[in-house]
Amino acid sequence: MTTGFGESPVRSSYRHGDLRRALIEAGVDLAGEGGPAAVVLREATRRAGVTPNAAYRHFADRQALLEAVCSSCQALVARAIEADQAAVTAPDAGERARLRFRAVGTGYLRFALEQPGQFQTAFSASSDLDSATSSARAGEQGLTPFQLLTVALDDLVTAGLLPAQRRPAAEFLAWSAVHGLAELFIDGPLRALPDAVKQALITRVIDMVEQGL
């Protein structure tokens, strides 16, 4: 239901015991509309249909809610990557490993373009690499975006496409390249480029990463 003209919908109820999940889902919606700055407890509680005080049973403050929303948004990034990897059908094991590696980049960047607010929120409360491997940030396969990348790189080594001596820290090089492009698309001088140009740049950046490894 809505509370008035031009206002966002709120939930009329939530299932018993699911208030925490309802607040996180509201936070993810807020992130989609305005990025991490839009994730605030008062609005999340309004959308969940409860009083602000009810939220404090689950989240001590706004930062705690943001961290939970960050985790949910990273899980959405992981699912986008998984979807691109699932589309790989190459019969050859080496080619399959190569295309699944590239799918990490295409899925990551596709999500950034389609859901810029949620993408930026996904990395807004990540203070260390431990957070990048948290199970709360995993997709359907139980892996986070970072873990999907590391597995794809390991598979390149197994397939003989990446020398083992070049494997250490390769995930940081690949991640830096695609994340930097995503930020330029979302909040930088590349945001006004036509979609076709963006897609061409995505292909070339992933080419550069693959060849550079």
KOLVEX-18428 format. One record per residue: residue in three letters; z, x, y negated of N, C-alpha, C in turn. Coordinates in steps of 0.2 Angstrom, whole numbers, padded with zeros to 4 digits, always signed. Layout:
AlaZXYZXYZXY...
***
This chain:
Met+0000+0004+0006+0000+0000+0000+0000+0004-0006Thr-0001+0001-0012-0001+0005-0018+0004+0002-0023Thr+0006+0007-0028+0012+0005-0032+0009+0002-0039Gly+0002+0002-0040+0000+0000-0046-0007+0003-0047Phe-0010+0001-0052-0017+0003-0054-0017+0011-0055Gly-0022+0014-0051-0023+0021-0052-0018+0025-0048Glu-0013+0023-0045-0008+0027-0042-0010+0028-0034Ser-0007+0033-0031-0009+0035-0025-0005+0030-0020Pro-0008+0029-0014-0005+0025-0009+0002+0028-0006Val+0006+0024-0005+0012+0026-0002+0013+0023+0005Arg+0017+0026+0010+0018+0023+0016+0023+0017+0015Ser+0022+0012+0018+0027+0006+0018+0033+0007+0023Ser+0032+0012+0028+0037+0013+0033+0035+0019+0037Tyr+0039+0022+0041+0038+0028+0045+0042+0027+0051Arg+0039+0029+0057+0043+0028+0063+0050+0032+0063His+0054+0029+0066+0061+0031+0066+0061+0039+0069Gly+0064+0043+0065+0065+0050+0067+0059+0054+0065Asp+0054+0051+0062+0048+0055+0060+0048+0056+0052Leu+0053+0056+0049+0053+0057+0042+0050+0064+0040Arg+0053+0068+0043+0051+0075+0042+0043+0076+0042Arg+0040+0073+0048+0033+0073+0049+0029+0070+0043Ala+0032+0064+0041+0029+0060+0036+0029+0063+0030Leu+0034+0067+0028+0035+0071+0022+0030+0077+0022Ile+0029+0080+0028+0024+0085+0028+0017+0083+0028Glu+0016+0077+0031+0009+0074+0030+0007+0072+0023Ala+0012+0070+0020+0011+0068+0012+0010+0074+0008Gly+0014+0080+0010+0013+0086+0007+0006+0089+0008Val+0003+0088+0014-0004+0090+0016-0009+0087+0011Asp-0007+0080+0011-0012+0076+0007-0012+0078-0001Leu-0006+0080-0003-0005+0082-0010-0008+0089-0011Ala-0008+0093-0006-0011+0100-0006-0019+0099-0007Gly-0021+0094-0003-0028+0093-0003-0031+0090-0010Glu-0026+0087-0014-0028+0085-0020-0027+0090-0026Gly-0022+0094-0025-0021+0099-0031-0018+0106-0029Gly-0019+0108-0023-0017+0114-0021-0009+0115-0020Pro-0007+0121-0019+0001+0122-0018+0005+0119-0024Ala+0003+0119-0030+0007+0117-0036+0008+0109-0035Ala+0004+0106-0032+0004+0098-0031+0009+0096-0026Val+0012+0101-0022+0016+0099-0017+0023+0099-0019Val+0026+0093-0021+0032+0092-0024+0036+0087-0020Leu+0043+0088-0019+0047+0084-0015+0047+0076-0018Arg+0047+0075-0024+0048+0069-0027+0042+0065-0025Glu+0036+0067-0026+0030+0064-0024+0029+0063-0017Ala+0031+0068-0013+0030+0067-0006+0035+0062-0003Thr+0041+0061-0006+0045+0056-0004+0043+0049-0006Arg+0040+0049-0012+0037+0042-0014+0031+0040-0009Arg+0027+0045-0007+0022+0043-0003+0024+0041+0004Ala+0030+0044+0006+0033+0042+0012+0037+0036+0012Gly+0038+0033+0006+0041+0027+0005+0049+0027+0006Val+0052+0033+0004+0059+0034+0004+0061+0037-0002Thr+0068+0037-0003+0071+0039-0009+0071+0047-0009Pro+0071+0050-0015+0071+0057-0015+0077+0060-0011Asn+0083+0057-0011+0088+0060-0008+0087+0061+0000Ala+0083+0056+0003+0082+0056+0010+0078+0062+0012Ala+0074+0065+0008+0071+0072+0010+0075+0077+0011Tyr+0081+0078+0007+0085+0083+0008+0089+0084+0015Arg+0088+0079+0019+0091+0080+0026+0086+0084+0030His+0080+0085+0027+0075+0089+0031+0073+0095+0027Phe+0073+0095+0021+0071+0101+0017+0076+0102+0011Ala+0078+0108+0011+0083+0110+0006+0081+0110-0001Asp+0074+0111-0002+0071+0111-0008+0064+0111-0008Arg+0060+0111-0014+0053+0111-0014+0050+0117-0010Gln+0053+0123-0010+0050+0128-0007+0050+0127+0001Ala+0055+0124+0004+0056+0123+0011+0050+0118+0013Leu+0049+0113+0009+0043+0108+0010+0037+0112+0010Leu+0036+0116+0005+0029+0120+0004+0028+0124+0010Glu+0033+0128+0012+0032+0132+0018+0030+0128+0024Ala+0033+0122+0025+0031+0118+0031+0024+0115+0030Val+0022+0113+0024+0015+0111+0022+0010+0117+0023Cys+0012+0123+0021+0008+0129+0022+0006+0130+0029Ser+0011+0129+0034+0010+0130+0041+0005+0125+0043Ser+0006+0118+0041+0002+0113+0043-0006+0114+0041Cys-0006+0117+0035-0013+0119+0032-0016+0124+0036Gln-0012+0129+0038-0015+0135+0042-0017+0132+0049Ala-0013+0128+0052-0015+0125+0058-0022+0121+0057Leu-0023+0118+0052-0030+0115+0050-0035+0120+0050Val-0034+0126+0047-0039+0131+0047-0040+0134+0054Ala-0035+0134+0058-0036+0136+0065-0041+0132+0068Arg-0040+0125+0067-0044+0120+0070-0051+0120+0068Ala-0052+0122+0062-0059+0123+0059-0063+0129+0063Ile-0059+0134+0064-0061+0140+0067-0063+0138+0075Glu-0058+0135+0078-0059+0133+0085-0066+0128+0085Ala-0067+0124+0081-0073+0120+0081-0079+0124+0081Asp-0079+0129+0076-0085+0133+0076-0086+0137+0082Gln-0080+0140+0085-0081+0143+0091-0083+0139+0097Ala-0081+0133+0097-0083+0128+0102-0090+0127+0103Ala-0094+0128+0097-0101+0127+0096-0105+0132+0099Val-0102+0138+0101-0105+0144+0104-0107+0142+0111Thr-0113+0143+0113-0115+0142+0120-0119+0147+0123Ala-0119+0153+0120-0123+0159+0122-0121+0160+0130Pro-0126+0161+0134-0124+0162+0141-0122+0170+0142Asp-0124+0174+0138-0123+0181+0139-0116+0182+0136Ala-0112+0186+0140-0105+0187+0138-0104+0191+0131Gly-0108+0196+0131-0108+0200+0125-0110+0196+0119Glu-0116+0192+0119-0118+0188+0114-0113+0183+0112Arg-0110+0180+0117-0105+0175+0116-0099+0178+0112Ala-0097+0184+0114-0091+0187+0110-0093+0188+0103Arg-0099+0190+0102-0101+0192+0095-0102+0185+0091Leu-0104+0180+0094-0105+0174+0090-0098+0170+0089Arg-0093+0171+0094-0087+0168+0093-0083+0172+0087Phe-0084+0179+0087-0081+0183+0081-0084+0180+0075Arg-0090+0179+0074-0093+0177+0068-0091+0170+0067Ala-0089+0166+0072-0087+0159+0071-0080+0159+0067Val-0076+0164+0068-0070+0165+0065-0071+0164+0057Gly-0076+0168+0055-0078+0169+0048-0081+0162+0045Thr-0085+0159+0049-0089+0153+0047-0084+0147+0047Gly-0080+0147+0052-0075+0141+0052-0070+0142+0046Tyr-0068+0148+0045-0063+0150+0039-0066+0148+0033Leu-0072+0150+0031-0075+0149+0025-0077+0142+0024Arg-0079+0138+0030-0081+0131+0029-0075+0127+0027Phe-0069+0129+0030-0063+0125+0028-0062+0126+0021Ala-0063+0132+0019-0061+0134+0012-0065+0130+0007Leu-0072+0129+0009-0076+0125+0004-0075+0118+0005Glu-0073+0115+0011-0072+0108+0012-0066+0106+0009Gln-0060+0110+0010-0054+0108+0008-0050+0114+0004Pro-0053+0115-0002-0050+0121-0006-0043+0120-0007Gly-0040+0114-0009-0033+0114-0010-0029+0115-0004Gln-0031+0113+0002-0027+0114+0008-0028+0122+0010Phe-0034+0124+0009-0035+0131+0010-0030+0136+0006Gln-0030+0135+0000-0025+0139-0004-0018+0138-0003Thr-0016+0132-0001-0009+0130+0001-0008+0134+0008Ala-0013+0135+0012-0012+0138+0018-0009+0145+0018Phe-0010+0148+0012-0008+0155+0012-0004+0156+0006Ser-0001+0151+0003+0003+0151-0002+0011+0153-0001Ala+0013+0152+0005+0020+0153+0007+0020+0158+0013Ser+0016+0163+0013+0015+0168+0018+0017+0175+0016Ser+0024+0177+0017+0026+0183+0015+0025+0189+0019Asp+0024+0188+0025+0023+0194+0030+0019+0192+0036Leu+0017+0197+0040+0013+0195+0046+0016+0191+0051Asp+0023+0191+0051+0027+0187+0056+0024+0179+0055Ser+0024+0177+0048+0022+0171+0047+0014+0169+0049Ala+0010+0174+0050+0003+0174+0052+0003+0172+0059Thr+0008+0173+0063+0008+0172+0070+0013+0167+0072Ser+0016+0163+0067+0020+0158+0069+0017+0152+0073Ser+0020+0149+0078+0017+0144+0082+0016+0138+0078Ala+0020+0137+0072+0019+0131+0068+0012+0131+0064Arg+0009+0137+0065+0003+0138+0061-0003+0138+0066Ala-0002+0136+0072-0007+0137+0077-0011+0130+0078Gly-0017+0131+0080-0022+0126+0081-0021+0123+0088Glu-0026+0120+0091-0026+0116+0097-0025+0121+0103Gln-0027+0128+0102-0027+0133+0108-0020+0137+0107Gly-0016+0135+0103-0010+0138+0102-0010+0145+0098Leu-0016+0146+0095-0017+0152+0091-0018+0151+0083Thr-0015+0155+0079-0016+0154+0072-0022+0157+0070Pro-0024+0156+0064-0031+0159+0062-0031+0167+0063Phe-0025+0170+0061-0025+0177+0062-0026+0179+0069Gln-0022+0175+0074-0023+0177+0081-0030+0176+0084Leu-0033+0170+0081-0040+0169+0083-0044+0175+0081Leu-0043+0178+0076-0047+0184+0074-0046+0190+0078Thr-0039+0191+0079-0037+0197+0083-0040+0196+0091Val-0040+0190+0093-0043+0189+0100-0050+0190+0100Ala-0054+0188+0095-0061+0189+0094-0063+0196+0094Leu-0059+0200+0090-0060+0207+0090-0059+0211+0096Asp-0054+0209+0100-0052+0212+0106-0058+0210+0111Asp-0061+0204+0111-0066+0202+0115-0073+0206+0114Leu-0073+0208+0107-0079+0213+0105-0078+0220+0109Val-0072+0222+0109-0071+0228+0112-0072+0228+0120Thr-0070+0222+0123-0071+0221+0130-0078+0221+0132Ala-0082+0218+0127-0089+0217+0128-0093+0223+0127Gly-0090+0228+0124-0093+0235+0122-0097+0235+0116Leu-0095+0230+0112-0099+0229+0105-0095+0232+0099Leu-0088+0234+0101-0084+0237+0096-0081+0243+0099Pro-0082+0249+0097-0078+0255+0100-0071+0254+0099Ala-0067+0256+0105-0060+0255+0105-0057+0259+0099Gln-0059+0265+0098-0056+0269+0092-0057+0266+0085Arg-0061+0261+0085-0062+0257+0078-0059+0251+0078Arg-0055+0249+0084-0052+0242+0084-0046+0242+0080Pro-0042+0247+0079-0035+0247+0075-0036+0245+0068Ala-0033+0240+0066-0033+0237+0059-0040+0234+0057Ala-0044+0233+0062-0050+0229+0060-0049+0222+0058Glu-0044+0219+0060-0043+0212+0058-0042+0212+0050Phe-0038+0217+0048-0037+0217+0041-0043+0218+0036Leu-0048+0222+0039-0054+0223+0035-0058+0216+0035Ala-0059+0213+0041-0063+0207+0042-0059+0201+0038Trp-0053+0201+0038-0049+0195+0035-0050+0196+0027Ser-0049+0202+0025-0050+0204+0017-0057+0201+0015Ala-0062+0203+0018-0069+0201+0016-0070+0194+0016Val-0068+0190+0021-0069+0183+0021-0065+0179+0016His-0058+0182+0016-0053+0178+0011-0055+0179+0004Gly-0057+0185+0003-0060+0187-0004-0065+0182-0006Leu-0070+0182-0002-0076+0177-0004-0074+0170-0004Ala-0069+0168+0000-0066+0161-0001-0063+0160-0008Glu-0059+0165-0010-0056+0164-0016-0061+0164-0022Leu-0066+0168-0022-0071+0168-0027-0075+0161-0027Phe-0076+0158-0021-0079+0152-0021-0075+0146-0024Ile-0068+0147-0023-0063+0141-0025-0061+0142-0032Asp-0059+0148-0034-0056+0149-0040-0060+0154-0045Gly-0065+0157-0042-0068+0162-0046-0075+0161-0049Pro-0078+0166-0051-0085+0165-0054-0090+0163-0049Leu-0089+0162-0043-0094+0160-0038-0094+0153-0037Arg-0089+0149-0040-0088+0142-0038-0094+0138-0040Ala-0097+0140-0045-0103+0136-0048-0109+0137-0044Leu-0110+0141-0039-0116+0143-0036-0118+0137-0032Pro-0125+0136-0031-0127+0130-0027-0125+0131-0020Asp-0124+0126-0016-0122+0126-0009-0126+0131-0005Ala-0133+0131-0006-0137+0135-0002-0136+0142-0003Val-0134+0144-0009-0133+0151-0011-0126+0153-0008Lys-0121+0149-0008-0115+0150-0005-0116+0151+0003Gln-0120+0147+0006-0121+0148+0013-0124+0154+0015Ala-0129+0156+0011-0132+0163+0012-0127+0169+0011Leu-0123+0168+0006-0118+0173+0005-0113+0174+0011Ile-0111+0168+0013-0107+0168+0019-0110+0172+0025Thr-0116+0170+0026-0120+0174+0032-0120+0181+0030Arg-0122+0183+0024-0122+0190+0023-0116+0194+0023Val-0110+0191+0021-0104+0194+0021-0102+0195+0028Ile-0103+0190+0032-0101+0191+0039-0105+0196+0043Asp-0112+0196+0041-0116+0202+0043-0113+0208+0041Met-0111+0209+0035-0108+0215+0033-0102+0217+0037Val-0098+0212+0038-0091+0214+0042-0093+0216+0049Glu-0098+0212+0052-0100+0214+0059-0103+0221+0059Gln-0107+0222+0055-0110+0229+0055-0106+0235+0053Gly-0101+0233+0048-0096+0238+0046-0091+0240+0051Leu-0089+0235+0056-0084+0237+0061-0087+0242+0065
***
